[in-house]
Amino acid sequence: MQSRITRRDLLLSTAAACGTRAAMAASAADGPGIGVIGLRYQGSVIAAHAKAHGRIVGIADVDRGCLDVSLIDKQVAPQAGMTPGRIYGDVAPADRHQDYRRLLDDKRIDVILIGTPDHWHAKMLIDAVKAGKDVYCEKPLTLTIDEGKEIRKAVQASGRIVQVGSWHRSDRRFRTAVEMVRQGRIGKLETVEVVLGRNQVGGPFPAQPVPATLDWNQWQGQTPDVPYVPERTHYTFRWWQAYSGGQLTDWGAHHLDIARWAIGAEPVEIEGQATYPTMPGGYDVPLEYAVRYRFANGVELTVADTGRNGILFTGSEGRIFVNRENLSGKPVEDLNDRPLPRESFTLYDFDNRSRSERSGKIDAIKNHIGNFFDCVAAGRQPIADVESGHRSVTVCHLGNISCTLGRPLQWDPTTERFVNDAEADAMLSRPQRMGFEVTA
């Protein structure tokens, strides 16, 4: 670890000093070896931008169709702002695997990128850090709250660097909004209102033969073994409770992460309401949902499924609204007269100020990936570390648990258990299929 860090530090400092494209190319060529697990859209987007910091040595996906790198490049590269053929063009056929564990066995690989569905994140991340790899894992970090506790144990024991793919933290608009709230630019924070959007509705979906390219048993992992339905896989896995948590964990892992970052405390009371579909064989996440949280410092957070997607912070002296397109409000206008310079920002453990601030999904991902590799090189904690990722997705899971039970809950963030509520505590974890258990 030490020799790799020292070399990487030298390369980064040389590139910064020279300011040349050749220096940065040398940095990537001699940088850490990268393995990518899960190659559909988001996995390939993060791989595209990780390639500026190292060498993609191997790739893995349970669907062999996704190992067709020319097809993946063609579909993803333009959306990632790249020329097709550049993402996986240096990976040989022998370096393509259906079993992700082959990447963990590869001594050339230093860093693992995880872009799989949610129900695989925890096991793959734990296996990777146990194998001595640093990890960039897509959000949401976990399928259950107890998985986050296991991840925490594994990461602490391994000493590896882990970045959660909550890239809103690396977007200039969201980061500025949180800094303004934390630095008192809207007075005392009182309420936060979040709109995530509706879950998709669909079904019933008939079972179909498993494609020859797909290892369906491996895809299901820890979840119950059920007949193959195409809509359970790829993007639409989000609308099945077995694999995800709908918008509360999909968009929630972004917006509720930013909200919690600004609030600076953990929730202690949760009250969720939801209406669930009754159609068998279809998507089973809520048709409608709303959640109210009270945090330990008195701030109230509400989550709605309709309205303008984004986050509204209300304080005793003003309001700020932020989403992927806008940062607005009187306190934002006041920045013209009372700037908030980047050097006064306090929320990064390690901030590479030579990297320009950026906004928008692809540019913010560039910065988020960059922050990860900076921290791998420096041995520092990234902006979306495991603890923050676990605590933020806990907020999402708490909302879903309250919605499922249909009643208010009290939460103890110190013990990470519900207060005198065995029924709710039983939902901190889920049964796991033999051979796919998640444990540190």
C-alpha positions as CSV (number, residue, x, y, z in Angstrom):
1,M,0.0,0.0,0.0
2,Q,2.7,2.5,1.0
3,S,4.7,2.1,-2.3
4,R,1.6,2.6,-4.4
5,I,0.6,5.7,-2.4
6,T,4.1,7.2,-2.7
7,R,4.2,6.6,-6.4
8,R,0.7,8.0,-7.0
9,D,1.5,11.1,-4.9
10,L,4.6,11.7,-6.9
11,L,2.6,11.4,-10.2
12,L,-0.1,13.7,-9.0
13,S,2.4,16.4,-7.9
14,T,4.3,16.0,-11.1
15,A,1.2,16.4,-13.2
16,A,0.1,19.4,-11.2
17,A,3.5,21.1,-11.5
18,C,3.9,20.4,-15.2
19,G,0.3,21.1,-16.1
20,T,0.8,18.9,-19.2
21,R,-1.5,16.3,-20.9
22,A,1.6,14.0,-21.1
23,A,2.0,14.1,-17.3
24,M,-1.6,13.2,-16.7
25,A,-1.4,10.4,-19.2
26,A,1.6,9.0,-17.4
27,S,-0.3,9.2,-14.2
28,A,-3.2,7.2,-15.5
29,A,-0.9,4.6,-17.2
30,D,1.1,4.0,-14.1
31,G,-1.8,4.4,-11.7
32,P,-3.7,1.7,-9.9
33,G,-5.2,-1.3,-11.7
34,I,-9.0,-1.1,-11.8
35,G,-11.6,-3.8,-11.8
36,V,-15.2,-3.1,-12.7
37,I,-18.2,-5.1,-11.5
38,G,-21.5,-4.4,-13.1
39,L,-21.3,-2.9,-16.6
40,R,-24.7,-1.6,-17.4
41,Y,-25.1,2.2,-17.7
42,Q,-23.9,3.5,-14.3
43,G,-21.1,1.0,-13.9
44,S,-19.7,2.0,-17.3
45,V,-20.1,5.7,-16.6
46,I,-17.9,5.5,-13.5
47,A,-15.5,3.3,-15.3
48,A,-15.2,5.9,-18.1
49,H,-14.1,8.5,-15.7
50,A,-12.0,6.3,-13.5
51,K,-9.9,5.5,-16.5
52,A,-8.3,9.0,-16.3
53,H,-6.7,7.8,-13.0
54,G,-5.7,4.3,-13.7
55,R,-5.8,1.2,-15.9
56,I,-8.9,-0.9,-16.3
57,V,-7.5,-4.4,-16.0
58,G,-10.6,-6.6,-15.7
59,I,-14.4,-6.5,-15.8
60,A,-17.2,-8.7,-14.5
61,D,-20.9,-9.1,-15.0
62,V,-23.3,-12.0,-14.4
63,D,-24.9,-11.2,-17.8
64,R,-22.3,-12.1,-20.5
65,G,-24.2,-9.8,-22.9
66,C,-22.8,-6.9,-20.8
67,L,-19.3,-8.2,-21.4
68,D,-19.6,-7.2,-25.0
69,V,-17.4,-4.1,-24.5
70,S,-18.0,-2.7,-28.0
71,L,-21.8,-2.6,-27.3
72,I,-21.4,-1.1,-23.8
73,D,-19.0,1.5,-25.2
74,K,-21.4,2.4,-28.0
75,Q,-24.3,2.8,-25.6
76,V,-22.6,4.5,-22.7
77,A,-19.6,6.5,-24.0
78,P,-21.6,9.3,-25.6
79,Q,-23.7,9.9,-22.5
80,A,-20.4,9.9,-20.5
81,G,-18.9,12.6,-22.8
82,M,-16.5,10.1,-24.3
83,T,-15.7,8.7,-27.7
84,P,-17.0,5.1,-28.2
85,G,-14.2,2.5,-27.9
86,R,-12.3,4.2,-25.1
87,I,-13.9,2.8,-22.0
88,Y,-13.0,-0.9,-22.1
89,G,-10.9,-1.0,-25.2
90,D,-7.7,-2.3,-23.4
91,V,-9.4,-5.2,-21.7
92,A,-8.6,-8.6,-23.2
93,P,-11.3,-11.4,-23.6
94,A,-9.4,-13.3,-20.9
95,D,-10.0,-10.5,-18.4
96,R,-13.8,-10.6,-18.7
97,H,-15.6,-12.7,-16.1
98,Q,-19.1,-13.7,-15.0
99,D,-17.8,-14.3,-11.4
100,Y,-16.7,-11.0,-9.8
101,R,-14.4,-13.0,-7.4
102,R,-12.0,-13.5,-10.3
103,L,-11.3,-9.7,-10.1
104,L,-10.6,-10.0,-6.4
105,D,-8.1,-12.7,-7.1
106,D,-6.2,-10.6,-9.6
107,K,-3.1,-9.1,-8.0
108,R,-2.9,-6.5,-10.8
109,I,-6.1,-4.9,-9.5
110,D,-5.9,-2.3,-6.7
111,V,-9.3,-0.7,-7.0
112,I,-12.8,-2.1,-7.5
113,L,-15.7,-0.2,-8.9
114,I,-19.2,-1.6,-8.1
115,G,-22.1,-0.7,-10.3
116,T,-24.5,-3.6,-9.6
117,P,-28.1,-3.6,-8.3
118,D,-28.4,-2.7,-4.7
119,H,-28.8,-6.2,-3.2
120,W,-25.2,-7.0,-4.2
121,H,-23.4,-3.9,-3.0
122,A,-22.7,-5.0,0.6
123,K,-21.3,-8.5,-0.1
124,M,-19.1,-7.3,-3.1
125,L,-17.8,-4.4,-1.1
126,I,-16.9,-6.5,1.9
127,D,-15.3,-9.2,-0.2
128,A,-13.3,-6.5,-2.0
129,V,-11.9,-4.8,1.1
130,K,-11.1,-8.2,2.6
131,A,-9.1,-8.9,-0.6
132,G,-7.1,-5.7,0.0
133,K,-8.8,-3.5,-2.6
134,D,-10.0,0.1,-2.3
135,V,-13.6,0.4,-3.5
136,Y,-15.9,2.9,-5.2
137,C,-19.5,1.6,-4.7
138,E,-22.6,2.9,-6.3
139,K,-25.3,4.3,-4.1
140,P,-27.5,3.3,-2.2
141,L,-24.8,1.6,-0.1
142,T,-27.0,-1.2,1.3
143,L,-30.2,-3.2,1.0
144,T,-30.7,-3.2,4.8
145,I,-29.6,-1.2,7.8
146,D,-27.7,-4.2,9.3
147,E,-25.7,-4.6,6.1
148,G,-24.2,-1.1,6.7
149,K,-23.0,-2.2,10.2
150,E,-21.2,-5.2,8.6
151,I,-19.6,-3.0,5.9
152,R,-18.4,-0.6,8.7
153,K,-16.7,-3.5,10.5
154,A,-15.1,-4.8,7.3
155,V,-13.8,-1.4,6.2
156,Q,-12.5,-0.5,9.7
157,A,-10.7,-3.9,9.9
158,S,-9.2,-3.6,6.5
159,G,-8.1,0.0,6.5
160,R,-9.2,0.4,2.9
161,I,-10.5,3.5,1.2
162,V,-14.2,3.4,0.2
163,Q,-16.2,6.0,-1.7
164,V,-20.0,5.8,-2.0
165,G,-21.3,7.0,-5.3
166,S,-23.4,9.8,-3.8
167,W,-22.1,12.2,-6.4
168,H,-24.3,15.1,-5.4
169,R,-21.7,15.8,-2.7
170,S,-19.3,16.6,-5.5
171,D,-21.7,18.9,-7.4
172,R,-21.0,22.6,-6.8
173,R,-24.7,23.4,-6.3
174,F,-25.4,20.8,-3.7
175,R,-22.1,21.3,-1.9
176,T,-22.6,25.1,-1.8
177,A,-26.2,24.7,-0.5
178,V,-25.0,22.5,2.4
179,E,-22.0,24.8,3.2
180,M,-24.4,27.8,3.3
181,V,-26.8,25.9,5.7
182,R,-23.9,24.7,8.0
183,Q,-22.3,28.1,8.0
184,G,-25.6,29.9,9.1
185,R,-26.4,31.7,5.9
186,I,-30.1,30.9,6.4
187,G,-30.0,31.3,10.2
188,K,-31.0,28.3,12.3
189,L,-32.2,25.4,10.2
190,E,-35.8,24.6,11.0
191,T,-37.2,22.4,8.2
192,V,-36.1,20.5,5.1
193,E,-38.6,19.5,2.4
194,V,-37.6,16.8,-0.1
195,V,-39.4,15.7,-3.2
196,L,-38.2,12.4,-4.8
197,G,-40.9,11.5,-7.4
198,R,-43.3,8.6,-7.8
199,N,-42.3,5.0,-8.1
200,Q,-43.0,3.2,-11.4
201,V,-46.1,1.1,-11.7
202,G,-46.3,-2.0,-13.8
203,G,-47.3,-5.7,-14.2
204,P,-48.2,-8.4,-14.0
205,F,-45.1,-9.6,-15.7
206,P,-45.0,-13.3,-17.0
207,A,-42.1,-15.5,-16.2
208,Q,-39.8,-16.2,-19.2
209,P,-36.9,-18.6,-20.0
210,V,-33.6,-17.4,-18.5
211,P,-31.4,-16.0,-21.3
212,A,-28.4,-18.1,-22.1
213,T,-26.1,-15.2,-21.4
214,L,-27.4,-14.7,-17.8
215,D,-26.5,-16.5,-14.6
216,W,-29.9,-15.9,-13.0
217,N,-29.0,-17.7,-9.7
218,Q,-26.0,-15.5,-9.2
219,W,-27.9,-12.4,-10.2
220,Q,-30.5,-13.1,-7.4
221,G,-27.7,-13.5,-4.9
222,Q,-29.0,-13.2,-1.3
223,T,-32.6,-12.6,-2.4
224,P,-35.4,-15.3,-2.7
225,D,-35.1,-17.7,-5.7
226,V,-38.0,-16.8,-8.0
227,P,-38.8,-17.4,-11.7
228,Y,-36.9,-15.2,-14.1
229,V,-38.8,-12.0,-15.2
230,P,-36.9,-9.6,-17.3
231,E,-38.4,-6.6,-15.5
232,R,-36.6,-7.7,-12.3
233,T,-33.2,-7.0,-13.8
234,H,-31.2,-4.1,-15.1
235,Y,-32.8,-0.6,-14.5
236,T,-36.2,-1.8,-13.4
237,F,-34.8,-3.8,-10.4
238,R,-35.5,-0.6,-8.5
239,W,-39.2,-1.2,-8.3
240,W,-39.0,-4.6,-6.5
241,Q,-38.6,-4.6,-2.7
242,A,-36.5,-7.7,-2.9
243,Y,-33.7,-5.8,-4.6
244,S,-34.1,-2.2,-3.7
245,G,-36.4,0.3,-2.0
246,G,-38.0,2.3,-4.8
247,Q,-37.5,6.1,-5.0
248,L,-36.8,6.3,-1.2
249,T,-33.5,4.5,-1.7
250,D,-32.9,5.5,-5.4
251,W,-33.3,9.2,-5.4
252,G,-33.4,9.2,-1.6
253,A,-29.7,8.1,-1.5
254,H,-29.0,11.4,-3.2
255,H,-31.4,14.0,-1.8
256,L,-31.7,12.5,1.7
257,D,-27.9,12.2,1.9
258,I,-27.7,16.0,1.1
259,A,-30.4,16.8,3.6
260,R,-28.8,14.8,6.4
261,W,-25.4,16.3,5.5
262,A,-26.9,19.8,6.0
263,I,-28.9,18.9,9.1
264,G,-25.8,17.5,10.8
265,A,-27.7,15.0,13.0
266,E,-29.5,11.7,12.9
267,P,-33.3,11.0,12.9
268,V,-35.0,9.9,16.1
269,E,-38.7,9.8,15.0
270,I,-40.1,8.5,11.7
271,E,-43.7,8.5,10.5
272,G,-44.3,7.0,7.0
273,Q,-47.5,6.4,5.1
274,A,-47.8,4.5,1.8
275,T,-50.2,2.8,-0.5
276,Y,-49.0,-0.5,-2.0
277,P,-50.0,-2.2,-5.2
278,T,-52.2,-5.3,-4.9
279,M,-51.5,-6.8,-8.3
280,P,-49.6,-10.0,-8.1
281,G,-46.5,-10.4,-10.3
282,G,-45.8,-6.7,-10.7
283,Y,-43.7,-4.0,-9.2
284,D,-44.3,-4.0,-5.4
285,V,-42.9,-0.7,-4.2
286,P,-45.4,2.0,-3.0
287,L,-47.8,3.6,-5.4
288,E,-47.8,6.7,-3.1
289,Y,-45.7,7.5,-0.1
290,A,-44.9,10.3,2.3
291,V,-42.5,10.4,5.3
292,R,-41.9,12.8,8.1
293,Y,-38.7,12.7,10.3
294,R,-37.7,14.5,13.4
295,F,-33.9,14.7,13.9
296,A,-32.1,14.8,17.2
297,N,-31.4,18.6,16.9
298,G,-35.1,19.4,16.4
299,V,-35.0,19.8,12.6
300,E,-38.0,18.3,10.8
301,L,-37.6,16.6,7.4
302,T,-40.5,15.7,5.1
303,V,-40.3,13.5,2.0
304,A,-43.0,13.7,-0.7
305,D,-43.5,11.8,-4.0
306,T,-45.0,14.7,-5.9
307,G,-43.9,18.3,-6.5
308,R,-40.7,19.8,-7.8
309,N,-37.9,17.4,-7.4
310,G,-35.3,18.8,-5.1
311,I,-34.5,20.0,-1.6
312,L,-35.9,23.1,0.2
313,F,-34.0,24.3,3.3
314,T,-35.9,26.7,5.5
315,G,-34.1,28.6,8.3
316,S,-34.9,31.4,10.7
317,E,-33.4,33.9,8.2
318,G,-34.1,32.5,4.8
319,R,-34.7,29.7,2.4
320,I,-32.6,27.8,-0.2
321,F,-33.8,25.5,-2.9
322,V,-31.4,23.1,-4.7
323,N,-31.7,20.4,-7.3
324,R,-29.6,19.2,-10.3
325,E,-30.4,22.3,-12.3
326,N,-30.8,25.1,-9.8
327,L,-29.5,26.7,-6.6
328,S,-31.8,29.6,-5.7
329,G,-33.1,31.8,-2.9
330,K,-32.4,35.2,-1.4
331,P,-29.4,33.9,0.5
332,V,-27.9,32.6,-2.8
333,E,-28.4,36.0,-4.4
334,D,-26.7,37.6,-1.4
335,L,-23.5,35.6,-2.3
336,N,-22.8,38.4,-4.8
337,D,-22.1,40.7,-1.8
338,R,-21.1,38.1,0.7
339,P,-19.1,35.5,-1.2
340,L,-18.5,32.0,0.3
341,P,-15.0,31.2,-1.0
342,R,-14.1,27.6,-1.5
343,E,-11.2,27.9,0.9
344,S,-13.8,28.6,3.7
345,F,-15.6,25.3,2.9
346,T,-15.4,22.9,5.9
347,L,-17.2,19.7,4.8
348,Y,-14.4,17.9,2.9
349,D,-11.8,15.9,4.8
350,F,-9.5,16.3,1.8
351,D,-10.2,18.8,-1.0
352,N,-8.0,19.0,-4.1
353,R,-8.5,22.6,-4.9
354,S,-6.6,22.3,-8.2
355,R,-9.7,20.4,-9.5
356,S,-12.4,22.8,-10.8
357,E,-15.8,22.8,-9.1
358,R,-18.4,21.3,-11.5
359,S,-22.2,20.9,-11.7
360,G,-24.4,18.5,-13.5
361,K,-24.3,14.7,-13.4
362,I,-21.4,13.8,-15.6
363,D,-19.1,16.6,-14.5
364,A,-19.9,16.0,-10.8
365,I,-19.2,12.3,-11.3
366,K,-15.8,13.3,-12.7
367,N,-15.1,15.2,-9.5
368,H,-16.5,12.4,-7.3
369,I,-14.3,9.8,-8.9
370,G,-11.4,12.3,-8.7
371,N,-11.9,12.8,-5.0
372,F,-11.9,9.0,-4.5
373,F,-8.6,8.5,-6.3
374,D,-7.1,11.5,-4.6
375,C,-8.0,9.9,-1.3
376,V,-6.7,6.5,-2.3
377,A,-3.4,8.1,-3.1
378,A,-3.2,10.2,0.1
379,G,-4.7,7.7,2.5
380,R,-7.5,10.1,3.4
381,Q,-11.2,9.8,3.8
382,P,-13.3,10.7,0.7
383,I,-16.3,13.0,0.7
384,A,-18.8,10.1,0.7
385,D,-17.2,7.7,3.1
386,V,-18.7,4.5,4.4
387,E,-20.0,6.0,7.6
388,S,-21.8,8.8,5.8
389,G,-23.2,6.5,3.2
390,H,-24.4,4.0,5.8
391,R,-26.1,6.7,7.9
392,S,-27.7,8.4,4.9
393,V,-29.2,5.2,3.5
394,T,-30.3,4.3,7.0
395,V,-32.6,7.4,6.7
396,C,-34.0,5.9,3.5
397,H,-34.5,2.5,5.0
398,L,-36.2,3.9,8.1
399,G,-38.8,5.6,5.9
400,N,-39.5,2.4,4.1
401,I,-39.8,0.4,7.3
402,S,-42.3,2.9,8.7
403,C,-44.3,2.8,5.5
404,T,-44.4,-1.0,5.6
405,L,-45.5,-1.1,9.2
406,G,-47.9,1.8,8.7
407,R,-47.1,3.5,12.0
408,P,-44.7,5.9,13.7
409,L,-41.3,4.6,14.9
410,Q,-38.7,5.8,17.4
411,W,-35.0,5.3,16.5
412,D,-31.9,5.3,18.6
413,P,-29.0,6.4,16.3
414,T,-26.4,5.4,19.0
415,T,-27.5,1.7,19.3
416,E,-28.9,1.7,15.7
417,R,-32.0,0.0,16.9
418,F,-35.6,0.9,17.3
419,V,-36.8,1.9,20.7
420,N,-38.7,-0.9,22.4
421,D,-40.0,-2.2,19.1
422,A,-39.1,-5.8,18.3
423,E,-41.3,-5.9,15.2
424,A,-39.4,-3.0,13.6
425,D,-36.0,-4.4,14.8
426,A,-36.8,-7.5,12.8
427,M,-36.7,-5.4,9.7
428,L,-33.1,-4.3,10.2
429,S,-32.1,-7.3,8.2
430,R,-33.6,-9.9,5.8
431,P,-33.3,-13.6,5.3
432,Q,-30.4,-14.4,3.0
433,R,-30.0,-17.4,0.7
434,M,-27.3,-19.9,1.7
435,G,-24.0,-19.1,0.0
436,F,-24.8,-15.4,-0.4
437,E,-24.7,-14.2,3.2
438,V,-23.4,-10.7,4.0
439,T,-21.0,-10.7,6.9
440,A,-17.8,-9.0,7.8
